[in-house]
């Protein structure tokens, strides 16, 4: 796998090891990914702003350091994509919106800086729903639709869908997304890769992107940056690089990467149908396969009827987030383009904002729900459940009408609840069915990402890795007039033709 034409297919761990040893150069590694982007991106439209010149400069710097005998980081030379919500110094942070196409970032966001410090190379921004508000499907007003490489008639998920597709197709070894209700886990599952939603406070962040003010308390508590990768081992490398503290984020805490070993077989609660609202047979089969894999690895897997206070958590999540968001909606709505407002408008019609007294009650219940989950996870350190309770759906279903929005909300319900209670989760593939990837998520106690990753590794070891994949043929994608690539703050024509939750940075 050392030839330039196959470097992009290597795992992130193997790429970094080969760069550190001098087996391959970082420059050749970056060029291999740029060639893959040129080949694949016109068909899937996942990479929105290509950072080719800068990536080559970073790679050349890495090669000079190795030649000088300097020690390189654990992700030396590894290319990664960055969601359009997350600043990369010198490049616009567009949120997929034409109005922000010139919003050039003054500095790297903390997670970008941490991946760079580990040696990784940002190679491009990645697509997302406009302002992360237009729906679950990755379609932005500025860059158009992103295509699921497994089946163009199915959504790649979102809101970190560009990263999911870029990683799945080998255009990047890692993706940096964010998640406040499934936005890393859903595209990971729909694209056949692994994704980590960490505990809030595990990774430092700074969400002051559109101005000097911080977002409201719900967004502060719910939104977490998280990596996507083709293997769980690569996800673990990204986790180790991203964890830590930063003066820009007083919420980030110096918790050890690994907690104390648990005595005896680790107990796992299998909840196939959270909230008792139904689960597709394909998803049920994926959960059974994952449960069997964990049992084979020595885990004590016990099917459990439900998770704690499921319906109450969903209701509180919706009321709190929409109450925080409602005052700005009339102005924000005007930015979203034709039909881009339907996802949030449908939610507001179903869930009216709370008054002050009700909001105070809901904030109190939030702590109570988290307490109930802590007690549940004290008995079962891990929870095995669905990422989405049916196979990947058609693009834009959630914005079509009230029934479509409800169907998607029901499908992602365990992602929503686990974000609300602030626990970590790893999405991991389990195989394919009818040409589409299947997956599950492993949820753990707060700050026990290590337990989630270890269990996900056992599942992967037994059920295999699905990607990289070549995209299935599809018609021309998205809008061609608006896309562009950036090269260290300059702009040039895009490489190849461009494409076509919750009110926060990670839907």
MIROLUM-46540 format. One line per field, with one value per residue (C-alpha): residue in one letter; x, y, z. Coordinates in Angstrom, 3 decimals. Layout:
% MIROLUM-46540
resn	[A  ...]
u	[X  ...]
v	[Y  ...]
w	[Z  ...]
% end
This chain:
% MIROLUM-46540
resn	[X  X  X  X  X  X  X  X  X  X  X  X  X  X  X  X  X  X  X  X  X  X  X  X  X  X  X  X  X  X  X  X  X  X  X  X  X  X  X  X  X  X  X  X  X  X  X  X  X  X  X  X  X  X  X  X  X  X  X  X  X  X  X  X  X  X  X  X  X  X  X  X  X  X  X  X  X  X  X  X  X  X  X  X  X  X  X  X  X  X  X  X  X  X  X  X  X  X  X  X  X  X  X  X  X  X  X  X  X  X  X  X  X  X  X  X  X  X  X  X  X  X  X  X  X  X  X  X  X  X  X  X  X  X  X  X  X  X  X  X  X  X  X  X  X  X  X  X  X  X  X  X  X  X  X  X  X  X  X  X  X  X  X  X  X  X  X  X  X  X  X  X  X  X  X  X  X  X  X  X  X  X  X  X  X  X  X  X  X  X  X  X  X  X  X  X  X  X  X  X  X  X  X  X  X  X  X  X  X  X  X  X  X  X  X  X  X  X  X  X  X  X  X  X  X  X  X  X  X  X  X  X  X  X  X  X  X  X  X  X  X  X  X  X  X  X  X  X  X  X  X  X  X  X  X  X  X  X  X  X  X  X  X  X  X  X  X  X  X  X  X  X  X  X  X  X  X  X  X  X  X  X  X  X  X  X  X  X  X  X  X  X  X  X  X  X  X  X  X  X  X  X  X  X  X  X  X  X  X  X  X  X  X  X  X  X  X  X  X  X  X  X  X  X  X  X  X  X  X  X  X  X  X  X  X  X  X  X  X  X  X  X  X  X  X  X  X  X  X  X  X  X  X  X  X  X  X  X  X  X  X  X  X  X  X  X  X  X  X  X  X  X  X  X  X  X  X  X  X  X  X  X  X  X  X  X  X  X  X  X  X  X  X  X  X  X  X  X  X  X  X  X  X  X  X  X  X  X  X  X  X  X  X  X  X  X  X  X  X  X  X  X  X  X  X  X  X  X  X  X  X  X  X  X  X  X  X  X  X  X  X  X  X  X  X  X  X  X  X  X  X  X  X  X  X  X  X  X  X  X  X  X  X  X  X  X  X  X  X  X  X  X  X  X  X  X  X  X  X  X  X  X  X  X  X  X  X  X  X  X  X  X  X  X  X  X  X  X  X  X  X  X  X  X  X  X  X]
u	[0.000  2.996  2.379  1.052  -2.148  -3.072  -1.876  -5.319  -6.747  -4.452  -5.754  -4.827  -2.630  -0.744  -0.419  1.114  3.432  4.684  5.347  7.164  9.356  10.105  8.492  6.349  6.538  3.801  3.889  3.089  0.411  -1.336  -1.037  -2.585  -5.604  -5.838  -5.921  -8.647  -10.657  -10.305  -11.595  -14.427  -15.663  -17.436  -19.672  -20.469  -19.841  -18.565  -15.487  -16.567  -13.429  -10.236  -7.085  -4.622  -1.786  -1.870  -2.004  1.044  2.876  2.010  3.170  6.471  7.042  6.412  8.901  11.545  11.045  11.458  14.592  15.987  15.450  12.567  9.952  6.642  3.181  0.849  -1.111  1.880  0.796  -2.732  -5.254  -8.569  -11.671  -13.344  -17.078  -18.114  -19.107  -15.582  -12.928  -9.687  -7.372  -7.356  -10.344  -14.013  -16.302  -19.415  -21.964  -23.050  -24.517  -23.768  -23.812  -20.826  -18.688  -16.131  -16.188  -12.475  -11.382  -8.717  -7.556  -8.051  -10.839  -9.444  -10.148  -8.507  -5.495  -5.240  -5.334  -2.688  -0.542  -0.698  0.608  -2.633  -3.197  -6.517  -7.230  -10.674  -13.892  -16.867  -20.523  -23.438  -27.095  -27.356  -26.540  -27.074  -30.761  -32.062  -32.489  -30.691  -29.796  -26.536  -27.666  -26.434  -27.572  -23.993  -22.717  -25.778  -26.374  -23.903  -24.510  -24.388  -21.677  -23.492  -26.784  -27.554  -31.238  -30.436  -29.209  -25.658  -27.139  -26.050  -25.308  -21.679  -22.552  -19.704  -17.182  -18.935  -18.788  -15.223  -13.940  -15.995  -14.699  -11.042  -10.855  -9.661  -8.514  -10.346  -13.246  -13.961  -17.690  -19.894  -22.922  -25.725  -28.266  -26.705  -24.801  -21.620  -23.205  -25.919  -23.633  -21.111  -23.803  -25.328  -21.886  -20.383  -17.691  -17.086  -17.862  -17.391  -19.626  -17.611  -18.770  -19.269  -16.052  -13.833  -12.666  -12.108  -14.144  -14.968  -18.326  -18.007  -17.843  -20.387  -19.591  -18.071  -20.914  -21.191  -24.340  -27.037  -26.888  -28.541  -26.080  -23.203  -24.237  -25.237  -22.819  -19.685  -17.047  -16.291  -14.185  -15.137  -12.798  -12.847  -11.610  -12.121  -8.340  -8.156  -11.032  -9.044  -6.021  -8.208  -9.772  -6.354  -5.308  -8.517  -8.851  -7.481  -7.894  -7.643  -7.962  -10.568  -12.904  -13.313  -15.693  -12.911  -11.577  -8.319  -9.912  -7.640  -8.113  -8.740  -10.681  -10.147  -10.659  -14.059  -14.288  -15.582  -17.343  -18.568  -22.360  -24.025  -27.707  -29.093  -32.016  -33.202  -36.300  -35.772  -39.075  -40.970  -41.740  -40.633  -37.406  -36.793  -35.862  -32.588  -31.593  -32.698  -30.491  -27.523  -28.022  -28.183  -24.943  -23.237  -24.578  -23.298  -19.889  -19.699  -20.827  -18.145  -15.613  -16.624  -19.100  -22.241  -24.967  -28.493  -31.505  -33.269  -36.749  -35.878  -33.600  -34.494  -37.082  -36.956  -40.077  -39.416  -35.898  -37.117  -39.760  -37.349  -34.702  -37.164  -38.703  -35.392  -33.586  -36.505  -37.215  -33.607  -33.754  -37.234  -36.396  -33.847  -35.886  -37.608  -34.217  -32.441  -35.297  -34.583  -31.069  -32.005  -33.159  -36.176  -37.514  -34.529  -36.712  -39.140  -37.214  -37.151  -40.565  -42.152  -40.450  -41.674  -45.227  -45.104  -43.204  -44.025  -41.474  -41.850  -42.526  -40.040  -41.609  -41.831  -38.256  -37.012  -38.893  -37.414  -33.884  -34.417  -35.740  -32.643  -30.483  -32.963  -32.902  -29.106  -29.176  -31.480  -29.097  -26.082  -27.848  -28.709  -25.107  -23.872  -25.649  -24.826  -21.575  -22.421  -25.598  -25.924  -28.614  -29.508  -28.084  -31.182  -34.068  -34.440  -32.056  -30.928  -33.915  -34.374  -32.774  -34.865  -37.540  -37.389  -38.211  -40.937  -43.869  -44.830  -45.023  -41.551  -40.089  -41.675  -40.396  -36.820  -37.132  -38.359  -35.553  -32.794  -34.382  -31.613  -29.046  -31.182  -31.639  -27.986  -26.888  -29.328  -27.944  -24.343  -22.859  -20.339  -21.179  -19.371  -21.124  -19.640  -20.609  -21.881  -22.074  -24.312  -27.847  -29.427  -26.354  -26.453  -24.290  -25.745  -24.453  -25.063  -23.912  -22.193  -23.042  -21.128  -20.781  -19.649  -15.938  -15.667  -15.099  -12.427  -15.069  -17.136  -14.105  -12.965  -16.390  -16.668  -13.257  -14.500  -17.502  -15.299  -12.835  -15.622  -17.805  -15.216  -14.504  -16.697  -14.775  -13.215  -15.786  -16.125  -19.319  -22.125  -22.867  -25.244  -26.341  -24.548  -24.645  -25.839  -25.027  -22.016  -21.789  -21.103  -18.459  -14.849  -11.622  -9.371  -5.612  -4.230  -6.756  -6.801  -9.491  -9.355  -11.774  -12.901  -11.251  -14.038  -17.625  -19.271  -22.534  -25.396  -32.002  -31.403  -30.741  -27.034  -23.760  -24.298  -27.842]
v	[0.000  2.322  3.437  6.968  5.750  3.682  5.888  7.406  3.936  3.338  3.829  7.046  5.062  3.433  6.740  8.457  5.527  5.486  9.231  9.032  6.176  7.843  5.016  7.651  11.423  13.641  15.471  12.311  11.401  14.746  14.533  11.060  12.467  15.459  13.071  11.049  14.232  15.205  11.779  11.352  14.711  15.664  12.627  13.184  16.880  16.400  18.670  22.282  24.413  22.665  23.764  22.231  24.766  25.016  21.235  20.871  23.511  21.720  18.418  19.902  21.307  17.856  16.278  18.879  18.185  14.448  14.996  17.143  14.302  15.913  13.703  13.825  13.623  10.608  11.912  13.067  13.998  12.601  14.649  15.582  17.515  20.165  20.870  24.288  25.309  25.095  27.751  27.025  30.029  32.013  30.197  31.303  29.606  29.728  27.560  26.724  30.219  32.655  35.581  34.101  33.133  35.807  35.202  34.393  32.826  34.664  31.509  27.763  26.499  24.582  21.104  22.053  23.379  20.172  17.930  20.134  19.882  16.094  16.448  16.146  18.292  20.032  19.379  20.895  22.129  19.771  20.260  20.476  21.617  25.385  26.888  23.311  24.322  23.166  19.518  16.224  15.828  17.495  20.178  23.768  26.928  27.717  24.285  22.144  18.450  15.862  12.353  9.102  7.059  3.792  4.847  8.277  7.860  7.787  10.686  10.598  12.014  15.118  17.567  16.368  14.571  16.021  14.559  11.185  10.976  12.315  9.713  6.865  7.482  7.966  11.692  12.170  9.781  11.698  14.126  16.742  17.250  18.186  16.651  17.857  15.188  12.777  14.948  12.842  9.476  9.540  10.299  7.812  5.134  6.092  6.192  3.076  4.668  5.156  8.329  9.598  11.970  12.780  13.853  17.640  19.039  16.271  18.315  22.094  24.250  27.877  28.409  32.184  31.986  34.549  37.241  37.950  36.465  32.879  30.899  30.258  27.608  24.824  25.172  25.433  22.198  20.145  20.829  18.678  18.455  14.893  12.898  10.428  7.701  4.476  2.379  2.496  2.555  5.740  7.165  6.430  8.325  11.343  11.115  11.195  14.206  16.179  15.638  18.208  21.764  25.169  28.649  29.489  26.893  26.860  23.907  21.557  19.486  17.504  14.085  11.077  9.480  6.090  5.410  2.684  -0.900  -2.342  -5.556  -8.716  -8.873  -5.418  -5.336  -4.024  -3.062  -3.843  -1.506  -2.253  -0.043  3.020  4.640  1.645  3.398  0.663  -0.424  -1.687  -5.385  -4.456  -2.301  -5.004  -7.497  -5.109  -4.820  -8.589  -8.960  -6.342  -7.949  -11.347  -9.822  -8.290  -11.532  -13.380  -10.837  -11.559  -8.768  -9.511  -8.365  -8.207  -7.069  -4.277  -2.899  0.785  3.638  5.956  8.702  8.523  10.508  13.102  13.668  14.135  16.620  18.617  18.668  20.089  22.661  23.963  24.243  25.784  28.240  29.418  29.679  31.154  34.859  34.834  32.689  35.498  36.941  33.612  32.268  34.833  33.453  29.871  30.093  28.555  25.727  25.811  27.048  24.119  21.854  24.360  25.828  22.381  21.872  25.213  24.464  21.163  22.422  26.004  27.883  27.689  30.669  31.633  29.505  26.437  26.934  26.971  23.733  22.143  23.156  21.456  18.311  18.227  17.493  14.893  13.079  13.076  11.643  8.823  8.007  8.059  5.499  3.381  3.472  2.628  -0.708  -1.044  0.750  0.444  0.741  -0.814  0.774  2.048  5.183  5.530  3.087  2.469  2.246  5.497  7.488  9.612  13.077  15.852  13.640  15.653  18.909  17.565  17.768  17.205  13.437  13.286  15.421  13.256  10.080  11.387  12.695  9.269  7.538  9.549  9.527  7.718  10.167  13.051  11.607  10.682  14.163  15.646  13.589  14.391  10.924  9.716  7.398  5.663  4.751  1.656  -0.251  -3.824  -4.759  -4.079  -4.965  -4.362  -2.399  0.022  0.117  -0.804  0.314  0.681  2.963  2.115  4.607  4.910  6.738  10.366  10.637  6.891  7.217  4.576  1.969  2.895  2.730  -0.607  -2.164  -0.680  -2.166  -5.622  -5.193  -4.046  -6.884  -9.418  -7.702  -5.927  -2.527  -1.354  1.533  3.104  2.743  4.048  6.056  4.469  6.239  9.172  12.163  15.503  16.889  20.178  23.767  24.469  28.262  28.792  26.257  27.289  26.065  28.090  28.096  29.782  32.621  32.955  31.510  29.553  27.379  24.297  20.965  19.243  20.533  21.538  20.129  20.793  18.617  21.399  25.118  24.888  24.053  20.289  19.226]
w	[0.000  -0.327  -3.899  -4.275  -5.934  -2.873  -0.017  0.421  1.135  4.116  7.639  9.396  11.772  8.885  7.038  10.067  10.821  7.229  7.284  10.611  9.396  6.066  4.105  2.377  2.359  3.702  0.371  -1.562  0.955  0.509  -3.284  -3.202  -1.368  -3.701  -6.654  -4.948  -4.338  -8.000  -9.006  -6.501  -5.291  -8.546  -7.962  -4.272  -3.513  0.024  -0.046  -0.435  -0.077  -1.088  0.780  -1.678  -1.554  2.225  2.625  0.400  2.431  5.677  4.212  3.025  6.516  7.994  5.620  6.493  10.186  9.678  7.597  10.426  12.882  14.757  16.367  14.510  16.032  16.149  13.133  11.087  7.576  7.906  5.848  7.456  6.473  8.626  8.701  7.366  10.912  12.267  11.631  9.813  9.907  6.668  5.137  5.127  7.661  5.494  7.340  3.786  3.382  0.526  2.955  4.827  1.830  2.799  6.572  6.762  10.044  12.035  13.830  13.928  16.167  19.167  17.701  14.409  16.318  18.339  15.257  13.627  16.766  16.408  12.844  10.863  7.759  6.998  3.334  2.876  4.380  4.147  3.341  5.783  5.839  5.609  9.029  10.347  10.427  7.066  8.073  8.595  4.908  3.870  1.458  1.734  0.015  -1.019  -2.079  -2.842  -2.100  -0.888  -2.234  -0.285  -2.065  -1.354  -2.977  -4.462  -3.599  0.148  2.272  3.660  6.853  8.647  9.715  9.392  6.164  4.117  6.538  6.539  2.748  2.486  4.945  3.486  -0.041  0.909  0.220  3.809  6.492  9.234  9.419  12.071  12.593  15.510  17.180  19.429  18.581  16.087  13.611  13.787  14.495  11.817  8.833  10.211  10.238  6.880  5.201  6.799  8.981  12.698  14.624  18.171  20.089  23.217  26.654  26.785  28.238  26.864  23.834  23.972  21.609  20.901  19.248  18.876  15.108  13.911  16.479  19.894  21.931  23.101  22.247  24.823  27.540  25.547  22.699  25.163  26.866  23.819  20.961  20.918  18.210  17.203  14.737  12.004  10.725  8.761  11.688  15.431  15.956  13.879  15.887  19.036  17.647  16.902  20.362  22.022  19.941  20.546  24.306  26.724  27.908  26.270  27.801  25.175  26.679  30.475  30.109  28.976  31.859  32.276  32.697  31.968  28.562  30.188  33.361  35.912  34.690  35.555  37.578  35.933  32.565  31.540  31.579  28.432  28.215  24.768  24.050  20.543  20.572  22.785  23.688  22.276  18.993  16.642  14.986  11.449  11.123  9.406  12.378  14.803  12.964  13.178  16.930  17.265  15.316  17.507  20.688  19.567  18.821  22.290  23.927  22.010  23.324  26.914  27.603  29.632  27.227  28.597  26.624  28.521  27.904  27.636  28.613  31.519  31.046  27.265  26.429  29.117  27.783  24.211  25.306  27.463  24.721  22.206  24.535  25.880  22.546  20.680  23.490  23.305  19.541  18.940  19.457  16.628  14.231  12.257  11.273  10.773  8.680  5.982  5.460  4.707  1.110  -0.575  1.609  3.951  6.790  6.790  9.176  12.034  11.246  11.453  14.810  16.164  15.080  16.957  20.019  21.034  23.171  26.948  29.191  31.906  34.629  32.416  31.220  34.816  35.483  32.380  33.353  36.701  35.064  32.871  35.895  37.130  33.797  33.815  37.346  36.231  33.397  35.719  37.917  34.864  33.628  37.099  36.708  32.987  32.115  28.413  26.361  22.895  20.757  17.284  15.735  13.561  13.869  10.148  7.169  5.492  4.258  1.164  1.019  2.521  4.103  7.342  5.547  3.259  5.657  9.286  8.823  7.306  10.047  12.731  11.082  11.113  14.679  15.785  13.884  15.580  19.038  20.907  19.508  20.746  24.221  24.711  23.644  26.137  29.027  28.094  27.667  25.067  22.191  19.341  16.103  14.472  11.297  11.496  7.797  4.816  3.860  0.452  -0.610  2.327  5.455  8.835  12.218  15.933  18.709  21.962  24.727  27.985  31.262  31.193  30.356  29.639  25.922  26.430  27.289  24.223  21.925  23.343  22.799  19.315  18.529  19.496  17.202  14.339  14.895  14.406  11.803  9.662  8.084  5.202  3.652  1.597  -1.151  -4.688  -5.226  -7.170  -10.465  -10.249  -12.256  -12.033  -8.525  -7.087  -7.992  -10.166  -10.014  -6.334  -5.375  -5.014  -3.517  -1.250  -1.299  1.771  1.735  -2.075  -4.277  -7.499  -9.482  -7.604  -8.239  -10.107  -10.378  -7.111  -5.980  -5.672  14.985  16.613  16.261  17.080  15.367  15.365  14.603]
% end
